[in-house]
Amino acid sequence: MYWNSEIKAEIIARHSSRHDSKDTGSPEAQIALLTYRIQELSNHLKEHPKDFSAQRGLFRLVGRRKRLLSYLKRKDIERYRTIVAALGLRS
């Protein structure tokens, strides 16, 4: 999985909702980072289908993203709809 600080900073800057810089704590930023990691891990599993530890990690990431999405849906439905549309989730 290719992960570095430039990619992380770019994802956070694109999906930050509250502050201009270093918005790592907002649900939108966390969901966007998890989505990137899920996509990378899914690509890895397409090449290595028997990597069961990676598969378990993928399930954990999906569960964490699901919990964050449900939290955001409860707290602010407009922010939820915005992040779902921006990331192309729940199509």
N, C-alpha and C positions, 0 to 999 in steps of 0.2 A: 504494500500500500504506500503510495506516494503522498507524503504529508510533510509540509514545512511551514515555517512561520509566515511566508509571503502569501501562501494559499489561505491560511487561516485568517490573516489580517484582511485579505480581500473579501472573504466570505462574511466576516463580521462587519466590515464597512458597508457591504451591499445590503445586509439584512438588519442592521442596528435600528432600533426604533426610539430609544430613549435619549441616548447621548451621542455626541458626534464621534468620539473616539473611545476605544477600549471598552466597548459595550459587550463584554463577554457573559454577563449575567442575565440578560433579558431572555425570555423564552424564545423569542424569534431567532436570536443569534444561536442559541443552543440547538434549536430545531434545525437550523440551516447547517450547522456543523455536523450534527448527527446524520442528516440526509446525505451530506458529502461522504462521510465515512461509510454509510450503508451502501451507497452506489459503488464505492471502491471495493468494498468487501464482496458485493454481489458479482462484480467483474472477476474478482479473484476466484470465487467459487464456480464460475462458468468454466474456468480453465482447470481447476482442481476440485472436482465434485466430491471427492472422498475426504476432504479436509474437514473433519467433523468438529474440531476445536474452533475453526473459523466459522463454521455454521452455527455453533452455539453462541459465539460472540455476536454474530449477525442477529440472532434472535434476541439477545439482550439489548442490542442497540435499537432494534425496532420497538421493543417493549418500552424502553426509556423514552423514545420519541413519541410513542402513543400516549404515555402518561403526561408528557409536556403539552401535547396537543389538547388533551382533554382538560388540563388545567387552564390553558389559555382560552379554550372554548367556554369554560365556566366563568372566567374572570372578565373577558372582553371579547365578545363575538366578532366585532369588526376586525380587531387585530388577528384573530384566528383565521377569518376569511381571507385577509390580506396575505398572510404567510402561506396558506394552503394554495392560493392562486399563484403566488410568486414562485413556489417550489414545484408546482405541478403535482401536488399530492391529491389523493381522493378524487380521481378523475372519473 
